[in-house]
Amino acid sequence: MLPMTIQEIAAAVEGTWLNPCEGAAAVKAVCTDSRKLTEGCLFLPWVGEKFDGHDFIEKALEGGAAGCLCAKVPQTLRDDKFYIQVDDTRLALRRLASSYRAKFDIPVVQITGSVGKTTTKEMVASVLSARYRTLKTQGNFNNDIGTPLTLLGLGEQHEAAVIETGMNHFGEIEYLGVMVRPDIAVISNIGDAHIEFLGSREGILKAKCEIFEHLAEGGLAVLNGDDALLDTVKEEKFRIVRCGQSGHCGAHIENLVDHGVEGITCTVVTSKDRYDLRIPAPGAHMAYAASIAVAVGEEMGLTNDEIVRGVAAYEPAGSRMRVLRFEEGRIVLDDCYNANPQSVAAALEVLAKTECERKVAVLGDMGELGELTDQAHYNMGALAAMLGIDLVIAIGPKAARIADGAVMSGAKALHFETKEEVAIQAPLESGTAMLIKASHAMHFEDLVEQLKEFYD
């Protein structure tokens, strides 16, 4: 973060500096967690459902914060610290990030989507990094706290930024877009994630399309061209490039070969060039992230060699189809960061194409599916059976229907209410590939850690 004076901060957040004084030092960082302070930072107390950061202002100041924003003013103000009063600290953080983002005249890519937005973000950032010093959202730090803090991480060294934005309610993408103000807007796809809150896929489309409200006039929208709902999006004050295998796609995927856990190869053809790509991550769906990265890279002037090298340098973030190999041919596909019907289906296809003697799918509850919950879980079990998975281990109350779907479709399945009931090491016999996937709330990373401790 570039230094900001207290006067600049107060103006940006539309706040009042309660104890102005001469010679106050500039601020180089913003912290919302009193446990993770940077010396001399601005402390911004976040108000959540079960906590109020205002209760930790004094602790933060004692811990090294130079000052704070506050919607609730402390009874006593310290002479050696600054206090800026605001109406709402959440809105103040957005205003601060928006004002700070305006300092940078660099290309910014904003990414959203139901499935694969983090993968797409990592792929686009990998490609752009072949030429530009690129800031990217860390992990899935993509909400109303993570997005402004990411933007506040911009520095004079950065030449581009790739910002991931998530949502589960109407208005959230627009709220984040005020800060991001992208030159390129990407939507990876429209799926069932968060349908509980948005009512239908059409509702999800409407919410995702809020990304265009702050897209620069004449900017570029990069869309999944094989998504029927996204195909209804028409050019308005922006241009569109569609990416996929359909004939109308401007970044057209050809010659797709799935090499199982070794990754995929494909060719992406545009009106400008032809790109022969090697993607070092499993799953045919990775071709979509790569084709989107090609479209973004071309828009930003990268050469063929830079784009090809950038795609080849891709590394997955966190537990997103991470391949772990152990002795005696044991393979674990760690894809436990999150789950919805589309991502589970893609992961099962990767498992099905993995060369091994035995295939096991450990699947847990999928959240926020509303009235689709029962059928969606049943369908995942049925799909696992159809793909020839040898054993399905379903964990969680909702996942009972995964086991039902698998058994009714001819596969062997076990069901457990909690992951603590499962001896996960037992099914990982020699020559076995095991997929581990569930919604993040299930914390299946614990199962992965058990396997690592047992077999490493």
C-alpha positions in Angstrom: 0.0 0.0 0.0 1.3 3.5 -0.9 1.4 5.8 2.1 -1.8 7.8 2.7 -2.0 10.7 5.1 -4.6 10.8 7.8 -6.2 13.8 6.0 -6.4 11.7 2.8 -8.0 8.8 4.6 -10.5 11.0 6.4 -11.5 12.5 3.0 -11.7 9.2 1.3 -14.0 7.6 3.9 -16.1 10.7 4.3 -15.2 10.7 8.0 -14.2 13.2 10.7 -10.7 13.2 12.3 -11.6 13.6 15.9 -8.2 14.6 17.3 -6.2 16.4 14.5 -2.6 17.2 15.3 0.5 18.2 13.5 3.1 15.8 12.2 1.0 12.6 12.1 2.7 9.8 10.2 1.3 8.4 6.9 -0.4 5.0 7.0 1.0 2.1 4.9 -1.4 -0.7 5.8 -5.0 -1.4 6.8 -5.9 -4.1 9.3 -9.4 -5.5 10.2 -8.2 -8.1 12.7 -6.6 -7.0 16.0 -4.7 -10.2 16.1 -2.9 -9.6 12.8 -1.7 -6.0 13.1 1.1 -4.3 11.1 3.0 -1.7 13.0 1.7 1.8 12.2 -1.4 0.5 10.4 -4.9 1.8 10.3 -7.2 -0.4 12.4 -10.7 -0.8 10.9 -13.1 -2.5 13.4 -15.4 -4.9 11.5 -18.9 -5.6 12.8 -20.1 -9.1 12.3 -23.1 -11.1 13.4 -21.5 -12.4 16.5 -18.8 -9.8 17.2 -18.0 -6.1 17.1 -14.5 -5.0 16.3 -15.0 -1.8 18.2 -14.5 -3.9 21.3 -10.9 -4.4 20.2 -9.9 -0.8 19.4 -7.8 -0.3 22.5 -6.1 -3.7 22.0 -5.3 -2.8 18.4 -3.9 0.6 19.4 -1.8 -1.0 22.2 -0.6 -3.6 19.7 0.9 -1.0 17.3 -1.9 0.4 15.2 -1.4 4.1 14.6 -5.1 4.9 14.6 -8.5 3.7 13.8 -11.8 4.3 12.1 -14.8 4.0 14.4 -18.6 4.2 14.1 -18.7 4.0 17.9 -16.3 6.5 19.4 -14.4 5.3 22.5 -15.1 7.3 25.7 -11.4 8.3 26.0 -9.2 9.2 23.1 -5.4 8.7 23.3 -3.1 11.6 22.5 -0.7 9.4 20.6 -3.2 7.8 18.2 -5.7 9.1 15.7 -9.4 8.4 15.5 -11.6 9.0 12.4 -15.3 8.8 13.0 -17.5 7.3 10.2 -21.1 6.3 9.9 -20.4 2.6 9.0 -16.9 0.9 9.0 -17.9 -1.5 6.2 -18.9 1.3 3.8 -15.8 3.3 5.0 -13.6 0.4 3.9 -15.2 0.4 0.5 -14.8 4.1 0.1 -11.2 3.9 1.1 -10.4 1.1 -1.3 -12.3 2.8 -4.1 -10.4 6.1 -3.6 -7.1 4.2 -3.4 -7.8 2.1 -6.5 -8.2 5.5 -8.4 -4.5 6.2 -7.8 -3.6 3.4 -10.3 -3.8 3.7 -14.0 -3.3 0.0 -14.7 -5.4 -2.7 -16.4 -7.7 -4.5 -14.0 -9.5 -7.8 -14.6 -12.5 -8.7 -12.5 -13.6 -12.3 -12.4 -16.8 -13.9 -11.1 -18.8 -17.1 -11.8 -20.6 -20.0 -10.2 -17.8 -22.5 -10.6 -14.1 -22.1 -11.2 -13.7 -18.4 -10.6 -10.6 -19.0 -8.4 -9.1 -21.4 -10.9 -9.8 -18.8 -13.7 -8.3 -16.1 -11.6 -5.1 -18.1 -11.0 -4.9 -19.0 -14.7 -5.4 -15.4 -15.9 -2.9 -14.1 -13.3 -0.3 -16.8 -14.4 -0.6 -15.7 -18.0 -0.4 -11.9 -17.3 2.6 -12.5 -15.0 4.5 -13.7 -18.1 4.8 -10.0 -18.9 3.4 -7.8 -16.2 4.0 -7.6 -12.4 0.5 -8.6 -11.4 -1.5 -8.3 -8.2 -4.0 -11.1 -7.7 -6.6 -12.0 -5.1 -5.0 -14.4 -2.6 -6.9 -17.6 -2.1 -10.6 -16.8 -2.4 -10.3 -13.5 -0.5 -13.2 -12.3 -2.7 -15.8 -10.8 -0.4 -16.6 -7.3 1.1 -13.6 -7.6 3.3 -11.2 -9.4 1.0 -11.7 -7.4 -2.1 -11.0 -3.9 -0.6 -8.0 -5.3 1.3 -6.7 -6.8 -1.9 -7.0 -3.5 -3.7 -5.3 -1.7 -0.9 -2.4 -4.1 -1.5 -1.7 -2.3 -4.8 1.8 -0.8 -5.0 3.9 1.2 -7.4 5.5 -2.0 -8.6 2.2 -3.4 -10.0 1.4 -3.2 -13.7 -1.9 -5.2 -13.7 -4.4 -6.7 -11.3 -6.7 -9.7 -11.3 -9.5 -9.4 -8.8 -11.8 -12.3 -7.9 -15.3 -11.3 -6.6 -17.8 -13.7 -5.1 -21.4 -13.4 -4.1 -24.4 -15.2 -2.8 -27.0 -12.4 -2.9 -28.2 -9.8 -5.3 -26.2 -6.5 -5.1 -22.9 -8.0 -3.9 -21.1 -8.0 -7.2 -22.2 -4.4 -7.9 -21.0 -3.5 -4.4 -17.6 -4.9 -5.1 -17.5 -3.5 -8.6 -17.6 0.1 -7.3 -14.1 -0.5 -6.0 -12.7 -2.7 -8.7 -13.9 -0.8 -11.8 -12.5 -3.3 -14.2 -11.2 -2.9 -17.8 -12.0 -6.6 -18.4 -14.9 -8.4 -16.8 -14.9 -12.3 -16.8 -17.8 -14.6 -16.0 -16.6 -18.3 -15.9 -20.1 -19.8 -16.0 -23.6 -19.8 -14.5 -24.3 -22.8 -12.2 -26.5 -23.8 -9.2 -24.2 -22.4 -6.5 -26.2 -20.1 -4.1 -29.5 -20.8 -5.9 -31.0 -21.0 -2.4 -30.7 -17.2 -2.2 -31.1 -16.3 -5.8 -34.1 -18.4 -6.7 -33.1 -19.7 -10.1 -30.3 -19.8 -12.6 -31.8 -16.8 -14.3 -31.5 -15.0 -10.9 -27.9 -16.1 -10.7 -27.2 -14.8 -14.2 -28.7 -11.4 -13.2 -26.6 -11.2 -10.1 -23.4 -12.2 -12.0 -24.1 -9.6 -14.7 -23.8 -6.8 -12.1 -20.1 -7.1 -13.0 -20.9 -5.0 -16.1 -22.3 -2.1 -14.2 -18.8 -0.7 -13.5 -16.9 -2.1 -16.5 -15.1 0.7 -18.3 -17.0 2.0 -21.3 -15.6 0.1 -24.3 -14.1 -2.5 -22.0 -14.1 -6.2 -22.7 -16.4 -8.9 -21.3 -14.9 -12.5 -21.5 -17.6 -15.1 -21.2 -18.0 -18.9 -21.3 -19.4 -19.4 -24.8 -20.7 -22.9 -24.0 -23.0 -21.6 -21.2 -26.6 -21.1 -22.6 -27.5 -18.4 -20.1 -24.3 -16.4 -20.7 -25.1 -16.6 -24.5 -28.1 -14.3 -23.8 -25.7 -11.5 -22.7 -25.5 -9.0 -25.5 -23.0 -6.2 -26.2 -24.0 -2.9 -24.8 -21.3 -0.4 -23.8 -18.7 -3.1 -23.9 -17.3 -5.7 -26.3 -17.7 -9.5 -25.8 -15.3 -12.4 -26.5 -16.8 -15.9 -25.9 -14.6 -18.8 -25.0 -15.4 -22.5 -25.4 -15.9 -25.4 -27.8 -19.0 -24.0 -29.6 -18.6 -22.8 -33.1 -19.4 -19.2 -32.3 -16.7 -18.8 -29.7 -14.0 -16.2 -30.5 -11.5 -18.1 -28.4 -12.3 -21.6 -29.7 -11.1 -24.8 -27.9 -9.9 -27.6 -30.2 -7.9 -30.8 -30.0 -8.7 -31.3 -26.3 -6.9 -34.3 -24.9 -7.4 -35.4 -21.3 -4.3 -37.0 -19.8 -5.9 -37.7 -16.4 -4.0 -36.5 -13.4 -1.2 -35.4 -15.7 -3.3 -32.6 -17.0 -4.7 -31.7 -20.4 -3.5 -30.4 -23.8 -5.6 -28.4 -26.2 -5.4 -25.7 -28.9 -7.2 -22.4 -28.6 -7.8 -20.6 -31.9 -8.7 -16.9 -32.1 -9.0 -14.4 -35.0 -5.4 -13.4 -34.3 -3.5 -16.5 -33.5 -3.4 -20.2 -32.6 -2.2 -21.4 -29.2 -1.0 -24.9 -28.5 -1.4 -25.3 -24.7 -0.2 -27.7 -22.1 -2.2 -27.3 -18.8 -0.5 -28.9 -15.8 -3.7 -29.6 -13.9 -6.3 -32.4 -14.3 -9.8 -32.0 -15.8 -11.1 -31.1 -19.2 -12.8 -28.1 -17.6 -9.4 -26.5 -17.2 -9.5 -25.7 -21.0 -12.1 -23.0 -20.2 -9.9 -21.2 -17.7 -7.1 -21.4 -20.3 -9.2 -20.1 -23.2 -10.4 -17.2 -21.0 -6.7 -16.5 -20.1 -5.9 -16.5 -23.8 -8.6 -13.9 -24.5 -7.5 -11.7 -21.7 -3.8 -12.1 -22.6 -4.5 -11.1 -26.2 -6.5 -8.0 -25.1 -3.5 -6.9 -23.0 -1.0 -7.4 -25.8 0.8 -10.5 -24.8 2.7 -12.6 -27.4 1.9 -16.2 -28.3 5.0 -17.3 -26.4 4.1 -15.4 -23.3 0.5 -16.8 -23.2 1.7 -20.4 -23.8 4.3 -20.0 -21.1 1.8 -18.4 -18.7 -0.7 -21.3 -19.1 2.1 -23.9 -18.6 3.1 -22.1 -15.4 -0.4 -22.4 -13.8 -0.5 -23.7 -10.2 -3.8 -24.5 -8.4 -4.7 -22.4 -5.3 -5.3 -24.4 -2.1 -7.3 -27.6 -2.2 -8.4 -27.3 -5.8 -7.7 -30.5 -7.6 -4.3 -30.8 -6.0 -2.8 -34.2 -6.8 -1.0 -35.9 -3.9 1.0 -39.1 -4.6 1.9 -41.7 -2.0 3.8 -45.0 -2.1 2.4 -48.1 -3.9 0.5 -46.1 -6.4 -1.8 -44.3 -4.0 -3.2 -41.0 -5.5 -5.3 -38.5 -3.7 -7.2 -35.8 -5.6 -7.6 -33.1 -3.0 -10.5 -30.9 -4.3 -12.1 -30.3 -0.9 -12.1 -26.5 -0.9 -15.8 -26.3 -2.0 -18.4 -28.2 -3.9 -21.6 -27.7 -6.0 -23.2 -30.0 -8.6 -21.1 -28.7 -11.5 -17.7 -28.9 -9.8 -18.5 -32.3 -8.3 -19.4 -33.7 -11.7 -16.1 -32.3 -13.2 -14.1 -33.8 -10.3 -15.8 -37.2 -10.7 -14.9 -37.2 -14.4 -11.2 -36.5 -13.5 -11.3 -39.4 -11.1 -12.9 -41.7 -13.7 -10.1 -40.9 -16.2 -7.3 -41.5 -13.7 -5.3 -44.6 -14.5 -5.3 -46.8 -11.4 -6.6 -50.2 -10.2 -9.4 -48.8 -8.0 -11.3 -45.5 -7.7 -12.9 -44.2 -4.6 -14.9 -41.0 -4.3 -15.3 -39.4 -0.8 -18.1 -36.9 -1.2 -19.8 -34.7 1.4 -22.6 -32.3 1.7 -23.1 -29.5 -0.8 -24.6 -26.3 0.7 -26.9 -23.5 -0.5 -28.8 -25.5 -3.0 -32.3 -24.9 -1.6 -35.0 -27.1 -3.0 -32.4 -28.7 -5.4 -30.6 -30.2 -2.4 -32.1 -33.7 -2.4 -32.1 -34.3 -6.1 -28.6 -32.8 -6.6 -27.0 -35.1 -4.1 -28.8 -38.1 -5.5 -27.6 -37.2 -9.0 -24.0 -37.0 -7.9 -24.1 -40.6 -6.5 -25.8 -41.8 -9.7 -23.1 -40.1 -11.8 -20.3 -41.7 -9.8 -21.9 -45.1 -10.5 -22.3 -44.3 -14.2 -18.6 -43.3 -14.4 -17.5 -46.6 -12.9 -16.3 -45.4 -9.5 -15.6 -48.5 -7.4 -16.7 -47.1 -4.0 -18.5 -44.0 -3.0 -18.1 -42.8 0.6 -20.8 -40.2 1.4 -20.3 -38.1 4.5 -22.9 -35.8 6.1 -26.7 -35.7 6.5 -27.3 -34.4 3.0 -24.8 -36.8 1.5 -27.0 -39.8 2.5 -28.7 -39.1 -0.9 -25.4 -39.4 -2.6 -25.1 -42.9 -1.3 -28.7 -43.7 -2.3 -28.0 -42.5 -5.9 -24.9 -44.6 -6.1 -26.5 -47.8 -4.8 -29.6 -47.4 -6.9 -27.4 -47.0 -10.0 -25.3 -50.1 -9.2 -22.3 -48.9 -7.3 -21.0 -49.8 -3.9 -21.5 -47.0 -1.3 -21.1 -46.3 2.4 -22.7 -43.4 4.3 -21.4 -41.7 7.5 -23.0 -38.8 9.4 -19.7 -37.2 10.3 -16.2 -37.4 9.0 -15.0 -38.5 12.4 -16.7 -41.8 11.9 -14.6 -42.7 8.9 -11.3 -44.5 8.9 -10.2 -42.7 5.7 -6.9 -44.6 5.4 -8.6 -48.0 5.0 -10.1 -47.4 1.5 -6.9 -45.9 0.2 -5.4 -49.3 -0.7 -2.3 -49.7 -3.0 -3.2 -48.8 -6.5 -6.2 -46.6 -5.5 -7.1 -43.1 -6.6 -9.3 -41.2 -4.1 -11.2 -38.0 -4.7 -12.0 -35.9 -1.7 -14.7 -33.2 -2.2 -17.4 -31.4 -0.3 -18.5 -27.9 0.6 -16.0 -25.9 2.6 -18.2 -26.1 5.7 -17.5 -29.8 5.9 -13.8 -29.2 6.5 -12.7 -32.2 4.5 -9.1 -30.8 4.5 -9.0 -32.7 7.9 -9.3 -35.9 5.9 -6.5 -35.0 3.6 -4.3 -34.1 6.5 -5.0 -37.5 8.0 -3.9 -39.3 4.9 -0.8 -37.2 4.6 0.2 -37.9 8.2 -0.5 -41.7 7.7 1.3 -42.2 4.3 4.0 -39.5 4.2 
